[in-house]
């Protein structure tokens, strides 16, 4: 395995800086800008958190654009509210049908990972709202509960605004919001959020992987550790969750010791608002690892290796926009040296929680 930081190397602190997207094209933000483009980050943020899928979020935005492009703009007094309502309802429809598909999914289903900026990792509430652990919890809500929870708790819409968006009575929305909030609070993981400790454990984890050190790996894992791997039946992955220190550690190191993974590169990356690990092979992203840390140990490991779910990990991937509204060329971002931890690879996120994982 190549590209793993040298033993003892410390992953640098996440850099601070502009909240603008590293790969965001410069576009007109004046009064003449189309409202769809002006609010596209917010729309993607809404769809992604609703669906837990970059691909499906892109599809929803495309459908929203098609509807928007045929709408009488003069009849819409509040374009932003109209677009959010459109994306929310399109996401609801797609999520309702997706739930049936996920029931027959091969192995554990995990959300599609998304590279996000260091800035969101420093904003605890924003990082939590898009973390892999939170997206997994959101999967346990009904589609309507999920929509109400996100619009209220993440994006700050009032109950009356949500009622108008979902075309439901306000008292009903209040009841749904209360029920969804209680459900999430009861299931939301509560783990350490200290970024320095997370960097230290990530460094130690990479050291153990690089050296195939079983004892070191076992020292990092909590007694109740569980590992999920999502291969979707398309690549090799455990089809059931693995439990316990010994089983998880031996499975992980055994997997990494396969001859076909000799040239695997593992590097730190900010994934869904938290420091995780990005794996590449032959220049292609082949997987992502996210984890929860509590009391200085790793409690949950989530491996996303389904190739159909790795589209949000390509910084220069662009959302499918109509040709007439495609921005200019996207400048290339800085690359991480293969054999050094370097600054984590990122795609940025706005301070208001708006994501755009495909730019």
C-alpha positions as CSV (number, residue, x, y, z in Angstrom):
1,X,0.0,0.0,0.0
2,X,1.5,3.3,-1.0
3,X,0.7,6.9,-0.3
4,X,-0.1,6.4,3.4
5,X,1.6,9.0,5.6
6,X,4.9,7.9,7.1
7,X,4.5,6.4,10.6
8,X,4.3,9.2,13.2
9,X,3.5,11.9,10.7
10,X,0.9,14.3,12.0
11,X,-1.9,15.4,9.8
12,X,-1.8,19.2,9.6
13,X,-4.6,21.3,11.0
14,X,-7.4,22.1,8.6
15,X,-6.6,25.4,6.8
16,X,-8.8,28.4,7.3
17,X,-9.7,30.8,4.5
18,X,-12.3,31.9,2.1
19,X,-15.7,30.2,2.3
20,X,-16.0,30.4,-1.5
21,X,-15.8,27.2,-3.4
22,X,-12.3,26.3,-4.5
23,X,-13.7,25.2,-7.8
24,X,-16.5,27.7,-8.0
25,X,-16.6,29.6,-11.4
26,X,-16.9,33.3,-11.2
27,X,-20.4,34.2,-12.2
28,X,-22.5,37.3,-12.2
29,X,-24.2,37.8,-8.8
30,X,-26.0,40.9,-9.8
31,X,-29.7,41.5,-10.3
32,X,-29.6,40.0,-13.7
33,X,-28.5,36.5,-12.6
34,X,-31.1,33.7,-13.0
35,X,-32.5,32.8,-9.6
36,X,-31.9,29.1,-10.2
37,X,-28.1,29.8,-10.4
38,X,-28.2,32.3,-7.6
39,X,-29.7,29.6,-5.2
40,X,-28.2,26.5,-6.7
41,X,-26.0,25.7,-3.7
42,X,-29.0,25.9,-1.3
43,X,-31.0,23.7,-3.7
44,X,-28.3,21.1,-3.8
45,X,-27.9,21.2,-0.1
46,X,-31.6,20.6,0.4
47,X,-31.7,17.7,-2.1
48,X,-28.5,16.1,-0.9
49,X,-29.6,16.1,2.8
50,X,-33.0,14.8,1.8
51,X,-31.7,11.9,-0.3
52,X,-28.2,11.2,1.0
53,X,-27.1,10.8,-2.7
54,X,-25.1,13.1,-4.8
55,X,-26.4,11.5,-8.0
56,X,-30.0,11.7,-7.0
57,X,-29.6,15.3,-5.8
58,X,-28.2,16.2,-9.3
59,X,-31.1,14.5,-10.9
60,X,-33.5,16.5,-8.7
61,X,-31.8,19.8,-9.6
62,X,-32.0,18.9,-13.3
63,X,-35.8,18.2,-12.9
64,X,-36.2,21.5,-11.0
65,X,-34.4,23.4,-13.7
66,X,-36.7,21.9,-16.4
67,X,-39.8,22.9,-14.4
68,X,-38.3,26.3,-13.7
69,X,-37.4,26.9,-17.3
70,X,-41.1,26.4,-18.4
71,X,-42.6,28.5,-15.5
72,X,-44.1,31.9,-16.0
73,X,-41.5,33.9,-13.9
74,X,-43.8,37.0,-13.7
75,X,-46.3,35.0,-11.7
76,X,-43.7,34.1,-9.1
77,X,-43.2,36.7,-6.4
78,X,-40.6,34.8,-4.4
79,X,-38.3,32.7,-6.7
80,X,-36.2,31.3,-3.8
81,X,-39.2,30.0,-2.0
82,X,-40.6,28.5,-5.2
83,X,-37.4,26.8,-6.0
84,X,-36.9,25.3,-2.5
85,X,-40.5,24.1,-2.5
86,X,-39.9,22.5,-6.0
87,X,-36.7,20.7,-4.9
88,X,-38.2,19.6,-1.6
89,X,-41.2,18.0,-3.2
90,X,-39.2,16.5,-6.0
91,X,-36.9,15.0,-3.4
92,X,-39.9,13.7,-1.4
93,X,-41.2,11.9,-4.5
94,X,-37.8,10.4,-5.3
95,X,-37.2,9.4,-1.7
96,X,-40.5,7.6,-1.4
97,X,-39.7,5.5,-4.4
98,X,-36.1,5.0,-3.4
99,X,-37.0,3.5,0.0
100,X,-38.5,0.4,-1.8
101,X,-35.3,0.1,-3.8
102,X,-33.1,0.3,-0.7
103,X,-35.0,-2.5,0.9
104,X,-33.6,-4.9,-1.8
105,X,-30.2,-3.3,-1.8
106,X,-27.3,-5.8,-1.6
107,X,-25.5,-5.4,1.8
108,X,-25.6,-2.3,4.0
109,X,-26.8,0.9,2.4
110,X,-24.7,4.0,3.2
111,X,-25.1,7.5,2.0
112,X,-23.0,8.8,-0.9
113,X,-20.0,10.6,0.5
114,X,-19.3,14.2,-0.3
115,X,-16.0,16.1,-0.1
116,X,-16.5,19.3,1.9
117,X,-14.4,22.2,2.9
118,X,-12.4,22.6,6.1
119,X,-14.6,25.5,6.9
120,X,-17.7,23.3,7.5
121,X,-15.6,21.1,9.7
122,X,-15.0,24.0,12.0
123,X,-18.8,24.8,12.2
124,X,-20.1,22.1,14.5
125,X,-23.7,22.4,13.7
126,X,-23.2,22.4,9.9
127,X,-20.7,19.5,10.1
128,X,-23.2,17.5,12.1
129,X,-26.1,18.2,9.7
130,X,-24.2,16.7,6.8
131,X,-22.1,14.1,8.6
132,X,-22.4,10.5,7.5
133,X,-23.7,9.5,10.9
134,X,-26.5,12.1,10.7
135,X,-27.5,11.0,7.2
136,X,-27.7,7.4,8.4
137,X,-30.0,8.6,11.2
138,X,-32.1,10.6,8.8
139,X,-32.7,7.4,6.9
140,X,-34.8,6.2,9.8
141,X,-37.3,9.1,9.3
142,X,-40.3,8.9,7.0
143,X,-39.8,11.1,3.9
144,X,-42.1,13.8,5.2
145,X,-40.5,13.8,8.7
146,X,-37.1,14.1,7.0
147,X,-38.3,17.1,4.9
148,X,-39.8,18.9,7.9
149,X,-36.8,18.2,10.2
150,X,-34.3,19.5,7.6
151,X,-36.3,22.6,6.7
152,X,-36.8,23.5,10.3
153,X,-33.7,22.4,12.1
154,X,-31.0,22.8,9.4
155,X,-32.3,25.6,7.2
156,X,-34.3,27.5,9.8
157,X,-37.7,27.8,8.0
158,X,-40.7,28.6,10.1
159,X,-43.5,26.2,10.6
160,X,-45.8,28.3,8.5
161,X,-43.2,28.4,5.6
162,X,-42.8,24.6,5.8
163,X,-46.6,24.2,5.9
164,X,-46.8,26.2,2.7
165,X,-44.0,24.3,1.1
166,X,-45.4,20.9,1.8
167,X,-49.0,22.0,1.5
168,X,-50.0,20.7,4.9
169,X,-51.8,22.4,7.8
170,X,-49.4,24.2,10.2
171,X,-50.5,22.3,13.3
172,X,-49.7,19.1,11.5
173,X,-46.3,20.4,10.5
174,X,-45.6,21.3,14.2
175,X,-46.5,17.8,15.3
176,X,-44.3,16.2,12.6
177,X,-41.4,18.6,13.5
178,X,-41.7,17.6,17.2
179,X,-41.8,13.9,16.4
180,X,-38.9,14.1,14.0
181,X,-36.7,16.1,16.4
182,X,-37.3,13.7,19.2
183,X,-36.6,10.7,16.9
184,X,-33.3,12.2,15.8
185,X,-32.2,13.3,19.2
186,X,-32.8,9.8,20.5
187,X,-30.7,8.2,17.7
188,X,-28.1,10.9,17.0
189,X,-24.6,9.7,17.8
190,X,-22.8,11.6,20.5
191,X,-19.1,11.4,20.1
192,X,-16.0,13.5,20.6
193,X,-15.8,16.4,18.1
194,X,-12.4,17.7,19.1
195,X,-10.6,18.2,15.7
196,X,-7.1,17.8,17.2
197,X,-8.0,14.5,18.7
198,X,-9.6,13.4,15.4
199,X,-6.4,14.3,13.5
200,X,-4.3,12.3,15.9
201,X,-6.5,9.2,15.7
202,X,-6.6,9.5,11.9
203,X,-2.8,9.6,11.8
204,X,-2.5,6.6,14.1
205,X,-5.1,4.7,12.0
206,X,-3.2,5.3,8.8
207,X,0.0,4.2,10.5
208,X,-1.6,1.0,11.6
209,X,-2.9,0.4,8.1
210,X,0.5,1.1,6.5
211,X,2.3,-1.3,8.8
212,X,-0.4,-3.9,9.0
213,X,-0.1,-3.5,12.8
214,X,-2.9,-5.6,14.3
215,X,-2.1,-4.6,17.9
216,X,-2.0,-0.9,17.1
217,X,-5.3,-1.2,15.2
218,X,-7.0,-3.0,18.0
219,X,-5.8,-0.3,20.4
220,X,-7.7,2.3,18.4
221,X,-11.0,0.5,18.3
222,X,-13.7,0.7,21.0
223,X,-15.0,-2.6,22.4
224,X,-18.4,-2.1,20.7
225,X,-16.9,-1.1,17.4
226,X,-19.0,-1.8,14.3
227,X,-17.9,-1.7,10.7
228,X,-20.2,-1.3,7.7
229,X,-19.1,-1.6,4.1
230,X,-21.3,-0.6,1.1
231,X,-20.3,-2.3,-2.1
232,X,-23.8,-2.5,-3.5
233,X,-23.0,-6.0,-4.8
234,X,-20.7,-4.5,-7.4
235,X,-17.3,-4.8,-5.6
236,X,-16.1,-6.9,-2.7
237,X,-17.5,-5.8,0.6
238,X,-18.8,-7.4,3.8
239,X,-22.6,-7.9,3.3
240,X,-23.3,-7.7,7.0
241,X,-22.0,-5.3,9.7
242,X,-19.0,-6.6,11.6
243,X,-18.9,-6.2,15.4
244,X,-16.1,-6.3,17.9
245,X,-12.4,-5.3,18.0
246,X,-10.8,-8.5,16.9
247,X,-13.2,-9.2,14.0
248,X,-13.1,-5.7,12.7
249,X,-9.3,-5.2,13.0
250,X,-8.5,-8.6,11.3
251,X,-11.0,-8.1,8.5
252,X,-9.7,-4.6,7.8
253,X,-6.0,-5.4,7.7
254,X,-6.7,-8.6,5.8
255,X,-8.6,-6.7,3.2
256,X,-5.8,-4.2,2.8
257,X,-3.2,-6.9,2.5
258,X,-4.6,-8.2,-0.7
259,X,-2.1,-8.2,-3.6
260,X,-4.3,-6.3,-5.9
261,X,-4.3,-3.4,-3.3
262,X,-0.5,-3.1,-3.1
263,X,-0.6,0.3,-4.8
264,X,-3.5,1.6,-2.8
265,X,-3.1,5.2,-1.7
266,X,-4.9,6.4,1.5
267,X,-4.9,10.1,2.5
268,X,-6.9,12.3,4.8
269,X,-9.8,14.2,3.4
270,X,-12.7,16.2,4.8
271,X,-15.7,14.0,4.1
272,X,-19.2,15.2,5.0
273,X,-17.8,17.8,7.3
274,X,-15.5,15.5,9.2
275,X,-11.9,14.3,8.7
276,X,-11.9,10.9,7.1
277,X,-9.8,8.9,4.7
278,X,-9.9,8.8,0.9
279,X,-8.6,5.7,-0.9
280,X,-7.3,5.8,-4.5
281,X,-5.9,3.2,-6.8
282,X,-4.3,3.9,-10.1
283,X,-5.4,7.5,-9.9
284,X,-9.0,6.6,-9.4
285,X,-11.0,7.0,-6.2
286,X,-12.0,3.5,-5.0
287,X,-13.4,4.2,-1.6
288,X,-14.0,6.4,1.4
289,X,-13.8,5.7,5.1
290,X,-15.6,7.8,7.7
291,X,-15.7,7.0,11.4
292,X,-17.1,8.1,14.8
293,X,-14.8,8.8,17.7
294,X,-15.7,8.6,21.4
295,X,-13.5,8.5,24.5
296,X,-10.5,8.5,22.3
297,X,-11.5,5.4,20.3
298,X,-13.2,4.5,17.1
299,X,-16.8,3.3,17.6
300,X,-18.2,3.1,14.0
301,X,-16.4,2.6,10.7
302,X,-18.3,3.2,7.5
303,X,-16.6,2.1,4.2
304,X,-18.2,3.3,1.0
305,X,-16.7,1.4,-1.9
306,X,-19.7,1.2,-4.3
307,X,-18.3,2.8,-7.5
308,X,-21.8,4.2,-8.3
309,X,-21.6,6.3,-5.1
310,X,-18.2,7.9,-5.5
311,X,-19.2,10.7,-7.9
312,X,-19.2,13.3,-5.1
313,X,-15.5,12.7,-4.4
314,X,-14.3,14.3,-7.7
315,X,-13.6,18.0,-7.2
316,X,-13.9,18.8,-10.9
317,X,-17.2,16.9,-11.4
318,X,-19.8,19.4,-12.5
319,X,-23.5,19.4,-12.0
320,X,-25.5,18.8,-15.2
321,X,-26.7,22.3,-16.1
322,X,-28.4,23.2,-19.4
323,X,-25.8,24.4,-21.9
324,X,-27.1,27.9,-21.9
325,X,-26.5,28.2,-18.1
326,X,-23.2,26.3,-17.7
327,X,-20.6,28.5,-16.1
328,X,-17.2,29.0,-17.5
329,X,-14.3,26.6,-17.1
330,X,-13.6,25.3,-13.6
331,X,-10.0,25.9,-12.6
332,X,-8.0,23.0,-11.4
333,X,-7.5,22.7,-7.7
334,X,-4.4,21.9,-5.7
335,X,-3.4,18.2,-5.7
336,X,-2.3,16.3,-2.6
337,X,1.1,14.7,-2.7
338,X,0.6,10.9,-2.9
339,X,3.2,10.1,-0.2
340,X,2.5,12.8,2.3
341,X,-0.5,13.6,4.4
342,X,-0.7,17.1,3.1
343,X,-3.7,19.4,3.5
344,X,-6.9,17.3,3.2
345,X,-8.6,17.2,-0.2
346,X,-11.7,19.4,-0.2
347,X,-14.6,20.8,-2.1
348,X,-16.0,23.7,-0.1
349,X,-19.3,24.5,1.6
350,X,-20.9,27.8,2.5
351,X,-21.3,29.1,6.0
352,X,-25.1,28.9,5.7
353,X,-24.8,25.1,5.1
354,X,-25.3,25.2,1.3
355,X,-23.3,22.4,-0.4
356,X,-22.4,22.0,-4.0
357,X,-20.6,18.7,-4.0
358,X,-20.2,18.5,-7.7
359,X,-18.1,21.5,-8.4
